[in-house]
Amino acid sequence: MPLLDHLEELRQRVLKSLIAILISSGFCLLFVRKLVQALEMPAGKIQFLQVAPGEFLFTSIKVAGYGGLTISLPFIIYQFLKFILPGLTKKEKLLIAPSVGGSAILFFLGIFFAWKALIPAALGFLISYGADVVEPLWSIEKYLDFVLLLMLSTGLAFQLPILQLILGFFEIITWQKMLSAWRLVIMASAIAGAVLTPSTDPITMLLLSTSITFLFLLGVGLVALTSNFKEQILTSFDP
């Protein structure tokens, strides 16, 4: 297609994705109280306050927006694939489907890991520190900003194996070179754990940095595994 037709198709698919996000966000807004209650569960018996007029209203809209984006993620990926797949070769298409599927799975796993492990660990440390001095009464907006940012950051961090798989598939870097850089990866994961976590407690940073290191090693294993069968798989797609 001509360039203008490609741009028009891209505009249409972006518009459809935005509409999907809006519809999903509106759906989440109907059940936003249950979503907020689920996000409050890691905090246990902490009392949350509305410290400004309309704070919970705007927080509800924010939670619904995050929920809508998460729900519509498969549809957004579908629109992205429909746009790029016609221009790819059969060999390139071979990588796209498992990469996109794995990316979505790892993203949701990252969100669940943050909700189940990172957030309770962080809150446990933050609540116990100074518990004999101050009583924990938190703003609902500040708490949900902390939770949502940590969940999003963890979901993005869980994309590391997919990035490694793509780099290895196109022979940009081998699994041996990846593994040889393990010292740099440990240092980078520690920095990423400090940057991605909204709190400054060492427990959360340690858990996230350890998870990133584990994901890196998992990615190395996937690259090593696929490299052994790559030639056989690609040969089957040759005319």
KETIMI-720709 format. One record per residue: residue number from 1; x, y, z of N, C-alpha, C in turn. Coordinates in pm, 1 decimal. Example, Ala and Ser with C-alpha at 12.3 -4.5 7.8 and 13.67 -1.06 7.14 Angstrom:
> n;nu;nv;nw;cau;cav;caw;cu;cv;cw
> 1;1319.0;-569.0;780.0;1230.0;-450.0;780.0;1320.0;-330.0;780.0
> 2;1285.0;-225.0;708.0;1367.0;-106.0;714.0;1290.0;3.0;787.0
//
This chain:
> n;nu;nv;nw;cau;cav;caw;cu;cv;cw
> 1;83.8;-118.8;0.0;0.0;0.0;0.0;87.5;124.1;0.0
> 2;35.4;236.6;-52.6;109.1;362.0;-42.7;125.4;404.1;103.2
> 3;218.9;495.3;126.6;249.7;538.1;262.8;126.9;597.2;331.7
> 4;49.6;678.5;258.6;-67.9;740.6;320.2;-170.9;636.1;362.2
> 5;-182.3;528.9;284.5;-275.3;422.2;321.6;-227.6;349.1;447.6
> 6;-96.2;331.2;459.8;-40.8;270.0;580.7;-68.4;357.9;702.4
> 7;-50.5;487.9;686.2;-75.0;580.4;797.0;-222.1;581.7;835.4
> 8;-309.3;573.0;734.4;-452.8;570.9;763.4;-490.7;442.8;837.4
> 9;-432.5;330.4;795.0;-458.9;204.9;864.9;-408.9;210.9;1008.7
> 10;-289.3;269.6;1027.3;-234.8;283.6;1162.6;-325.8;370.9;1248.1
> 11;-376.7;479.5;1189.2;-467.0;568.0;1262.9;-593.5;494.8;1304.7
> 12;-647.3;414.9;1215.3;-769.4;340.4;1245.3;-746.4;238.8;1357.0
> 13;-632.1;172.4;1354.9;-605.1;70.6;1457.1;-574.9;135.2;1592.3
> 14;-508.0;248.8;1591.8;-485.8;321.0;1717.3;-618.1;370.4;1773.6
> 15;-705.4;418.1;1686.0;-837.0;465.5;1729.7;-918.5;351.3;1789.0
> 16;-915.9;234.3;1724.9;-987.8;118.5;1777.9;-931.9;77.8;1914.8
> 17;-800.3;85.9;1928.5;-738.7;50.8;2056.9;-781.1;148.2;2165.9
> 18;-785.8;277.1;2134.1;-828.4;376.6;2232.0;-974.9;357.1;2270.8
> 19;-1057.6;324.4;2172.0;-1198.9;298.7;2201.7;-1212.8;176.4;2291.6
> 20;-1132.1;74.1;2265.8;-1135.2;-46.1;2350.2;-1095.4;-13.1;2493.4
> 21;-995.2;73.3;2509.3;-952.4;113.3;2643.5;-1063.3;189.9;2714.4
> 22;-1129.6;280.6;2641.0;-1237.4;358.5;2701.2;-1353.9;269.4;2742.9
> 23;-1392.1;175.7;2655.6;-1503.0;85.2;2688.8;-1466.5;-2.5;2808.1
> 24;-1344.3;-56.4;2807.3;-1300.8;-141.6;2918.5;-1291.5;-61.9;3048.1
> 25;-1245.4;63.3;3038.5;-1237.5;147.4;3157.8;-1376.2;178.0;3213.0
> 26;-1470.7;202.4;3121.9;-1607.8;224.8;3166.3;-1665.7;102.1;3234.4
> 27;-1633.3;-15.8;3181.8;-1678.4;-140.2;3244.4;-1616.1;-155.8;3382.7
> 28;-1485.2;-125.9;3393.1;-1417.5;-136.8;3523.2;-1472.5;-35.2;3623.1
> 29;-1518.9;78.9;3571.5;-1572.9;181.2;3660.3;-1699.5;132.4;3730.0
> 30;-1772.4;42.8;3665.2;-1892.1;-11.5;3726.8;-1859.0;-98.6;3847.6
> 31;-1741.2;-157.8;3846.4;-1699.3;-247.3;3955.3;-1576.6;-194.1;4026.8
> 32;-1560.3;-61.6;4023.3;-1437.3;-2.8;4075.6;-1423.7;-23.3;4226.3
> 33;-1534.5;-30.0;4297.6;-1526.2;-49.9;4443.4;-1465.9;-186.8;4476.0
> 34;-1505.0;-287.6;4398.8;-1448.0;-420.8;4421.6;-1300.3;-423.9;4382.3
> 35;-1263.8;-349.9;4277.0;-1123.6;-342.1;4237.7;-1040.0;-274.9;4346.1
> 36;-1094.0;-166.5;4400.9;-1022.3;-95.6;4507.6;-1008.3;-184.8;4631.1
> 37;-1114.1;-256.7;4662.6;-1107.4;-348.4;4777.2;-1002.5;-456.8;4755.4
> 38;-991.4;-506.3;4632.8;-888.5;-607.2;4602.8;-748.8;-547.9;4616.4
> 39;-731.7;-423.6;4574.0;-601.3;-357.6;4586.1;-568.4;-323.7;4731.6
> 40;-671.8;-308.8;4814.0;-649.2;-279.2;4956.0;-612.9;-403.9;5037.0
> 41;-638.3;-521.3;4982.2;-616.9;-644.6;5057.6;-474.1;-660.6;5109.6
> 42;-369.1;-629.6;5031.8;-233.5;-645.9;5085.4;-204.0;-557.5;5206.4
> 43;-282.8;-451.3;5226.3;-257.9;-359.4;5337.8;-315.7;-410.5;5469.2
> 44;-394.9;-516.5;5463.8;-448.8;-571.9;5587.1;-550.2;-479.7;5653.2
> 45;-524.7;-445.1;5779.1;-620.0;-366.8;5857.5;-590.3;-217.2;5858.5
> 46;-505.2;-171.4;5767.9;-473.4;-29.3;5760.4;-598.6;50.2;5723.9
> 47;-617.7;161.9;5790.9;-730.5;249.6;5764.0;-691.7;353.0;5658.5
> 48;-775.7;367.2;5556.2;-749.2;463.1;5449.1;-841.5;583.2;5464.3
> 49;-787.5;699.1;5431.4;-859.6;824.0;5447.7;-876.6;895.0;5314.2
> 50;-984.3;968.8;5303.0;-1005.2;1060.6;5192.2;-974.4;1200.4;5244.8
> 51;-857.0;1250.8;5211.2;-807.9;1373.4;5274.6;-843.3;1498.4;5195.5
> 52;-911.5;1483.5;5082.2;-951.3;1599.1;5003.5;-1084.4;1569.8;4936.4
> 53;-1166.8;1672.9;4911.1;-1295.4;1649.7;4844.8;-1276.0;1589.1;4705.9
> 54;-1348.3;1484.0;4679.7;-1340.9;1419.8;4549.1;-1219.3;1331.1;4528.3
> 55;-1140.7;1309.5;4632.3;-1019.2;1229.4;4616.3;-1052.0;1086.8;4571.4
> 56;-1151.2;1025.3;4633.5;-1184.6;887.8;4597.6;-1246.2;880.6;4458.5
> 57;-1317.2;984.2;4417.2;-1376.0;985.9;4283.4;-1267.2;983.5;4177.4
> 58;-1169.3;1073.6;4190.4;-1061.5;1077.5;4091.2;-973.4;952.1;4100.6
> 59;-958.3;899.1;4219.6;-882.8;775.3;4234.9;-955.3;659.1;4168.2
> 60;-1088.1;657.1;4178.9;-1166.5;551.8;4114.0;-1149.6;556.8;3962.8
> 61;-1149.2;677.0;3907.1;-1130.3;691.6;3762.4;-992.1;641.5;3721.8
> 62;-893.1;670.0;3804.7;-756.6;626.5;3775.9;-746.6;473.6;3780.4
> 63;-807.4;413.5;3881.8;-805.4;266.7;3892.7;-878.6;203.8;3774.3
> 64;-992.6;261.4;3735.4;-1066.3;209.5;3620.8;-984.5;222.7;3492.9
> 65;-907.6;329.7;3480.2;-822.3;346.8;3362.9;-714.1;240.1;3354.6
> 66;-649.7;213.3;3468.3;-549.2;106.9;3470.9;-613.3;-28.5;3440.3
> 67;-729.6;-53.3;3498.9;-797.8;-179.1;3474.0;-840.2;-193.4;3328.5
> 68;-890.0;-85.4;3270.2;-930.0;-89.1;3130.3;-812.9;-114.2;3037.1
> 69;-699.5;-52.9;3066.9;-579.9;-76.1;2986.0;-535.2;-221.6;2994.9
> 70;-542.7;-278.7;3114.2;-501.6;-418.1;3132.0;-595.4;-513.8;3059.1
> 71;-726.6;-490.0;3070.5;-823.8;-578.6;3006.2;-813.3;-571.2;2854.0
> 72;-792.8;-451.1;2800.1;-789.5;-433.8;2655.0;-653.9;-466.5;2594.2
> 73;-557.9;-507.0;2676.0;-424.3;-536.9;2624.7;-425.9;-643.7;2514.4
> 74;-498.8;-755.0;2528.9;-501.9;-852.9;2418.5;-554.3;-794.6;2287.5
> 75;-657.4;-709.3;2295.8;-711.7;-648.3;2174.8;-611.0;-551.9;2112.6
> 76;-537.3;-478.6;2196.3;-435.0;-387.0;2145.3;-324.4;-464.3;2075.0
> 77;-283.5;-576.0;2134.0;-181.4;-660.5;2071.3;-232.4;-715.4;1938.2
> 78;-360.0;-752.1;1934.9;-419.9;-803.0;1811.0;-415.4;-697.0;1700.8
> 79;-449.9;-572.9;1734.4;-445.2;-464.7;1635.9;-302.1;-439.6;1588.9
> 80;-208.1;-448.7;1679.9;-67.0;-430.7;1644.3;-21.8;-540.1;1546.7
> 81;-62.2;-664.4;1573.7;-24.3;-774.6;1486.1;-87.8;-760.2;1348.2
> 82;-214.6;-720.4;1343.3;-282.5;-703.0;1215.3;-214.5;-596.9;1129.6
> 83;-148.7;-502.3;1195.7;-82.3;-395.2;1121.0;53.4;-439.3;1066.9
> 84;130.1;-516.0;1145.1;267.7;-547.6;1104.8;282.4;-682.2;1034.3
> 85;192.0;-777.2;1058.3;209.5;-911.4;1003.2;216.3;-916.6;850.5
> 86;135.5;-836.8;776.0;144.6;-845.4;629.5;282.9;-810.6;575.0
> 87;362.5;-735.6;649.6;493.7;-696.3;600.5;606.9;-785.6;646.5
> 88;575.9;-892.9;716.9;679.8;-981.1;769.1;693.8;-1106.4;683.5
> 89;813.1;-1163.0;687.6;836.1;-1290.1;620.4;782.0;-1404.0;706.5
> 90;779.1;-1523.5;649.5;730.3;-1639.0;724.7;820.6;-1668.1;844.5
> 91;951.1;-1648.0;827.2;1044.1;-1672.9;936.8;1022.9;-1574.1;1050.5
> 92;994.5;-1447.6;1014.2;971.0;-1346.9;1117.5;837.1;-1369.3;1186.6
> 93;736.8;-1411.7;1111.3;607.3;-1441.6;1170.9;617.6;-1556.3;1271.1
> 94;714.3;-1644.6;1249.4;732.8;-1757.8;1338.7;762.4;-1713.2;1480.9
> 95;831.6;-1600.3;1494.1;869.1;-1550.8;1627.1;761.4;-1464.8;1689.5
> 96;681.8;-1396.6;1605.6;588.7;-1296.2;1656.3;484.3;-1356.5;1748.7
> 97;417.0;-1461.2;1704.7;306.0;-1517.5;1782.8;348.9;-1562.8;1921.9
> 98;454.7;-1646.3;1935.1;493.8;-1686.0;2071.6;547.5;-1569.4;2154.1
> 99;611.6;-1472.3;2088.8;665.5;-1358.0;2162.9;553.3;-1272.4;2220.8
> 100;452.0;-1245.9;2139.6;340.5;-1163.6;2186.4;261.1;-1237.0;2293.3
> 101;236.0;-1366.2;2270.2;164.6;-1444.2;2371.0;241.8;-1452.5;2501.1
> 102;371.4;-1479.0;2490.6;454.4;-1484.1;2610.5;463.9;-1350.1;2680.7
> 103;467.2;-1242.1;2602.3;473.2;-1108.5;2661.2;349.3;-1079.0;2744.2
> 104;231.5;-1113.2;2690.5;107.2;-1089.9;2764.6;102.2;-1174.0;2891.8
> 105;144.3;-1300.7;2880.7;143.0;-1388.7;2997.8;237.7;-1337.3;3105.0
> 106;358.1;-1298.6;3064.1;457.0;-1249.0;3160.4;410.6;-1117.0;3223.3
> 107;341.5;-1034.0;3146.8;292.0;-908.0;3201.9;191.5;-932.7;3313.2
> 108;97.6;-1024.0;3289.5;-1.6;-1055.6;3392.2;62.1;-1128.4;3510.7
> 109;161.4;-1212.3;3483.5;233.5;-1276.5;3592.7;307.6;-1174.2;3678.4
> 110;363.8;-1072.5;3612.7;431.6;-966.9;3686.9;336.1;-889.2;3776.3
> 111;217.2;-860.4;3724.6;116.5;-791.3;3804.9;75.4;-876.4;3924.9
> 112;52.7;-1005.9;3899.7;13.6;-1094.6;4009.1;125.7;-1108.6;4111.6
> 113;250.3;-1117.5;4065.1;363.4;-1128.8;4156.4;376.0;-1004.6;4243.7
> 114;354.6;-888.4;4183.3;361.0;-764.1;4261.0;250.7;-760.4;4366.0
> 115;129.7;-800.5;4327.2;15.7;-796.4;4419.6;29.9;-899.2;4530.5
> 116;85.9;-1015.5;4496.9;91.2;-1125.2;4592.9;216.0;-1121.8;4680.1
> 117;327.8;-1074.3;4627.9;454.6;-1082.6;4700.7;516.8;-947.0;4729.0
> 118;535.7;-864.4;4625.4;608.7;-739.4;4644.3;534.5;-640.8;4733.7
> 119;406.7;-621.2;4704.5;330.5;-522.2;4780.8;317.2;-561.7;4927.8
> 120;279.1;-686.4;4960.9;274.1;-723.3;5103.5;408.9;-709.9;5173.4
> 121;518.4;-746.4;5104.7;651.3;-733.9;5166.2;685.8;-588.6;5191.6
> 122;657.8;-503.0;5094.3;687.7;-361.5;5110.9;604.0;-299.2;5222.2
> 123;474.3;-331.2;5222.5;386.4;-273.3;5324.3;421.8;-325.7;5463.2
> 124;458.3;-454.2;5471.0;497.7;-508.8;5600.5;615.8;-434.8;5659.7
> 125;713.1;-404.5;5575.7;830.3;-331.1;5623.4;793.9;-187.3;5660.2
> 126;718.3;-120.8;5572.7;685.2;19.2;5595.7;595.0;38.0;5717.2
> 127;507.5;-59.0;5742.4;418.1;-48.6;5858.1;492.4;-74.7;5987.8
> 128;577.8;-177.0;5986.5;651.0;-212.0;6109.2;754.8;-106.4;6146.1
> 129;810.7;-40.0;6044.8;910.6;62.5;6074.6;840.9;187.2;6131.5
> 130;867.6;216.4;6251.2;807.0;332.1;6317.1;668.9;307.6;6370.1
> 131;628.9;179.1;6382.7;494.0;149.5;6431.2;475.2;194.8;6575.1
> 132;584.7;201.0;6652.8;574.7;244.3;6791.9;576.9;395.6;6806.0
> 133;590.0;465.1;6693.4;598.8;611.5;6696.4;477.9;676.3;6629.7
> 134;437.3;623.2;6515.2;326.5;682.5;6439.9;221.2;576.3;6412.2
> 135;97.6;620.2;6399.8;-12.0;530.6;6364.9;-36.3;539.0;6215.2
> 136;-38.0;424.5;6143.1;-54.5;427.9;5997.2;-197.8;458.5;5955.4
> 137;-220.7;580.0;5912.8;-346.6;622.1;5852.3;-310.2;681.8;5716.5
> 138;-345.1;614.6;5609.0;-293.9;651.4;5477.5;-400.9;713.0;5389.6
> 139;-354.9;801.3;5300.5;-441.1;855.5;5196.3;-467.2;746.9;5092.6
> 140;-592.8;728.4;5055.1;-628.3;625.7;4958.7;-563.5;653.7;4823.5
> 141;-549.9;780.5;4787.4;-489.0;813.9;4658.4;-340.2;778.5;4657.4
> 142;-268.7;816.0;4765.4;-125.7;786.9;4772.1;-100.6;636.2;4773.7
> 143;-183.2;563.9;4846.0;-166.1;419.0;4854.0;-187.3;353.8;4717.9
> 144;-295.1;389.9;4647.9;-323.3;327.8;4519.1;-221.2;369.7;4414.0
> 145;-168.7;491.9;4422.3;-60.4;530.8;4332.0;60.8;440.6;4353.3
> 146;91.8;412.4;4479.6;202.9;323.7;4512.8;179.5;183.7;4457.0
> 147;59.8;130.7;4478.3;29.0;-5.9;4436.0;27.2;-18.1;4284.0
> 148;-42.1;73.4;4217.5;-55.2;65.2;4073.0;79.1;83.4;4002.8
> 149;161.2;176.0;4052.2;291.6;198.0;3991.4;381.6;75.9;4009.3
> 150;377.3;15.3;4126.5;459.8;-102.7;4151.2;414.7;-219.7;4064.7
> 151;285.3;-238.3;4048.3;233.8;-347.0;3965.6;269.8;-325.0;3818.9
> 152;256.2;-201.9;3771.3;290.7;-172.5;3632.5;439.7;-190.9;3607.9
> 153;522.5;-142.5;3699.9;667.6;-155.2;3685.1;710.6;-301.6;3683.7
> 154;649.0;-381.4;3769.4;683.6;-522.7;3773.5;639.1;-594.0;3646.3
> 155;521.5;-560.6;3596.2;475.7;-619.3;3470.6;569.5;-588.5;3354.8
> 156;620.7;-465.0;3350.5;715.8;-428.0;3246.2;849.2;-498.3;3265.3
> 157;893.2;-511.8;3390.5;1020.2;-580.7;3417.4;1014.1;-726.4;3375.4
> 158;897.1;-786.2;3378.4;881.0;-926.5;3341.6;889.0;-948.6;3190.3
> 159;909.0;-841.9;3112.4;923.1;-856.2;2967.6;1066.0;-890.6;2926.3
> 160;1157.1;-894.8;3021.7;1298.5;-917.1;2990.2;1324.0;-1046.0;2911.8
> 161;1267.8;-1161.0;2948.9;1294.7;-1282.3;2869.8;1250.7;-1271.8;2724.3
> 162;1141.4;-1200.2;2698.5;1094.0;-1184.5;2560.9;1193.8;-1102.0;2480.6
> 163;1246.5;-995.9;2541.1;1347.2;-914.5;2474.2;1471.6;-996.8;2442.7
> 164;1514.4;-1078.6;2537.4;1630.2;-1164.7;2514.0;1603.4;-1264.6;2401.9
> 165;1482.3;-1320.1;2399.4;1447.2;-1417.8;2297.1;1453.1;-1356.0;2158.0
> 166;1406.1;-1234.0;2145.3;1409.3;-1165.6;2015.5;1552.8;-1136.4;1973.6
> 167;1633.0;-1086.6;2066.2;1773.2;-1056.3;2035.4;1849.2;-1183.4;1996.5
> 168;1821.1;-1292.5;2066.2;1887.8;-1417.6;2033.4;1841.2;-1475.7;1901.8
> 169;1711.8;-1463.8;1871.5;1656.8;-1521.6;1748.3;1717.6;-1456.0;1625.9
> 170;1735.6;-1324.7;1631.0;1793.3;-1252.0;1517.7;1946.1;-1242.8;1526.3
> 171;2003.0;-1321.1;1619.6;2148.1;-1334.2;1632.8;2216.9;-1200.7;1658.6
> 172;2148.7;-1113.5;1729.7;2210.4;-987.5;1771.3;2307.4;-1012.9;1886.0
> 173;2272.1;-1106.6;1971.5;2360.6;-1146.7;2080.2;2332.9;-1293.1;2113.7
> 174;2437.4;-1367.5;2143.1;2423.0;-1509.9;2173.6;2398.5;-1529.2;2322.1
> 175;2351.0;-1649.9;2354.7;2323.7;-1677.9;2495.6;2452.8;-1686.1;2576.2
> 176;2564.4;-1723.8;2510.7;2692.7;-1727.7;2582.1;2735.7;-1588.8;2626.2
> 177;2717.0;-1489.4;2537.5;2752.5;-1352.3;2573.6;2658.4;-1297.8;2681.6
> 178;2531.7;-1336.3;2672.6;2437.3;-1294.6;2777.4;2481.9;-1346.9;2913.4
> 179;2515.7;-1475.3;2916.2;2554.0;-1537.3;3042.8;2685.1;-1481.1;3095.7
> 180;2775.9;-1445.7;3006.0;2904.9;-1392.0;3050.2;2891.3;-1254.3;3114.7
> 181;2778.2;-1188.1;3090.2;2756.9;-1054.5;3146.6;2673.5;-1059.4;3274.4
> 182;2677.6;-1172.3;3346.8;2591.1;-1188.5;3463.7;2622.7;-1088.0;3573.9
> 183;2748.5;-1048.0;3585.9;2783.5;-949.3;3689.0;2717.1;-815.1;3661.2
> 184;2722.0;-774.0;3535.2;2656.9;-648.4;3497.8;2505.8;-657.2;3515.4
> 185;2451.5;-774.7;3489.0;2306.3;-792.6;3503.2;2264.9;-780.0;3649.0
> 186;2341.2;-838.0;3738.2;2308.9;-827.6;3880.6;2313.2;-681.8;3925.8
> 187;2414.8;-608.3;3878.9;2423.3;-466.6;3914.8;2306.9;-388.2;3853.9
> 188;2276.1;-417.4;3726.5;2165.9;-347.5;3660.3;2032.1;-381.6;3725.2
> 189;2013.8;-506.6;3767.6;1888.4;-545.0;3832.7;1873.1;-474.5;3966.7
> 190;1984.2;-455.1;4037.5;1977.6;-381.6;4164.0;1937.7;-236.3;4139.9
> 191;1993.8;-176.7;4035.7;1957.3;-38.2;4001.8;1812.1;-30.2;3957.2
> 192;1770.2;-127.8;3873.9;1631.1;-129.7;3828.1;1535.2;-148.9;3944.3
> 193;1573.0;-234.2;4040.7;1488.2;-253.6;4157.9;1471.1;-126.0;4237.7
> 194;1577.0;-45.5;4242.5;1568.8;81.6;4315.6;1488.2;185.8;4239.1
> 195;1498.2;182.0;4105.1;1429.8;282.6;4023.1;1281.8;249.4;4005.9
> 196;1251.2;122.2;3983.7;1114.1;83.6;3951.3;1022.4;80.6;4071.7
> 197;1077.3;56.6;4190.1;992.0;49.7;4309.0;960.5;190.8;4358.4
> 198;834.1;222.0;4379.8;798.5;356.1;4426.4;841.8;384.1;4569.5
> 199;863.2;279.0;4648.8;910.5;298.1;4785.6;1062.3;282.6;4788.6
> 200;1122.6;316.5;4901.4;1267.8;305.6;4915.0;1308.1;195.5;5011.9
> 201;1215.4;105.0;5044.7;1248.6;1.0;5140.8;1332.8;-106.4;5073.6
> 202;1427.9;-163.6;5145.7;1518.7;-262.7;5086.0;1451.1;-394.8;5052.1
> 203;1342.2;-429.6;5122.2;1276.4;-557.6;5097.8;1218.8;-562.8;4955.9
> 204;1145.9;-459.3;4917.6;1086.3;-455.7;4784.3;1192.8;-453.5;4676.9
> 205;1295.0;-371.2;4696.8;1401.2;-361.9;4597.3;1474.1;-494.9;4581.5
> 206;1496.9;-563.6;4693.3;1565.1;-692.7;4687.4;1481.4;-796.4;4614.1
> 207;1352.1;-801.1;4644.0;1264.5;-897.6;4577.2;1256.0;-871.3;4426.9
> 208;1242.2;-744.8;4390.5;1229.9;-712.3;4248.4;1360.8;-738.0;4175.0
> 209;1472.3;-698.3;4233.4;1602.1;-720.4;4168.1;1632.1;-869.3;4155.0
> 210;1596.1;-947.5;4256.6;1614.6;-1092.8;4247.8;1526.7;-1152.0;4138.6
> 211;1404.8;-1102.0;4126.4;1314.7;-1150.5;4021.4;1369.6;-1118.1;3883.0
> 212;1424.5;-997.8;3866.8;1481.5;-959.2;3737.4;1599.7;-1048.9;3702.0
> 213;1684.3;-1078.3;3800.7;1798.0;-1167.9;3776.4;1750.2;-1306.5;3735.5
> 214;1647.2;-1357.4;3805.2;1591.4;-1488.2;3769.8;1534.3;-1486.8;3628.4
> 215;1462.5;-1379.0;3592.7;1405.2;-1368.2;3458.6;1515.0;-1362.0;3352.5
> 216;1624.7;-1295.4;3385.5;1737.8;-1290.3;3292.3;1792.6;-1430.2;3266.8
> 217;1811.6;-1506.7;3371.9;1861.8;-1643.5;3356.6;1761.7;-1730.0;3280.1
> 218;1632.8;-1707.1;3303.3;1529.8;-1778.0;3227.1;1539.1;-1742.8;3079.5
> 219;1561.1;-1614.5;3050.5;1577.0;-1572.5;2911.3;1698.9;-1634.1;2845.9
> 220;1808.6;-1645.0;2920.4;1928.7;-1710.4;2867.4;1898.1;-1855.4;2832.3
> 221;1825.4;-1922.6;2920.7;1788.1;-2061.1;2893.8;1700.0;-2074.1;2771.0
> 222;1606.0;-1980.9;2751.6;1518.7;-1985.9;2634.7;1597.0;-1962.5;2506.0
> 223;1689.9;-1867.4;2510.4;1771.7;-1840.1;2392.0;1858.3;-1960.6;2358.6
> 224;1918.1;-2022.9;2460.6;2000.5;-2142.0;2437.6;1917.1;-2256.4;2381.8
> 225;1794.6;-2270.9;2431.4;1708.0;-2379.4;2386.2;1664.5;-2358.6;2241.5
> 226;1623.5;-2237.0;2209.0;1575.5;-2209.8;2073.2;1689.0;-2212.5;1971.7
> 227;1810.2;-2175.9;2013.4;1922.8;-2176.1;1919.9;1956.2;-2317.5;1872.9
> 228;1929.1;-2416.2;1955.8;1958.0;-2554.6;1919.0;1863.1;-2606.6;1811.1
> 229;1740.8;-2551.9;1809.4;1641.2;-2600.4;1713.8;1608.6;-2496.5;1606.3
> 230;1678.8;-2384.6;1608.7;1643.5;-2274.4;1518.8;1658.8;-2313.3;1372.5
> 231;1772.6;-2370.1;1336.8;1797.6;-2403.2;1197.6;1695.3;-2503.4;1145.0
> 232;1659.4;-2601.5;1227.3;1562.1;-2702.0;1183.5;1424.7;-2638.4;1161.6
> 233;1389.4;-2547.2;1252.6;1257.1;-2483.6;1240.9;1251.5;-2393.1;1119.7
> 234;1357.3;-2312.5;1099.0;1358.0;-2217.7;989.2;1365.1;-2289.6;853.9
> 235;1434.5;-2403.4;848.9;1444.9;-2477.5;725.1;1309.2;-2523.1;673.2
> 236;1219.8;-2554.1;766.6;1086.8;-2599.7;727.7;1005.4;-2489.6;662.3
> 237;1047.0;-2361.3;679.6;974.1;-2250.5;619.2;1038.1;-2205.7;489.2
> 238;1150.3;-2266.6;449.9;1213.3;-2231.2;323.8;1135.4;-2292.9;208.4
> 239;1123.1;-2220.1;97.0;1049.2;-2274.8;-17.0;1124.6;-2391.0;-81.6
//
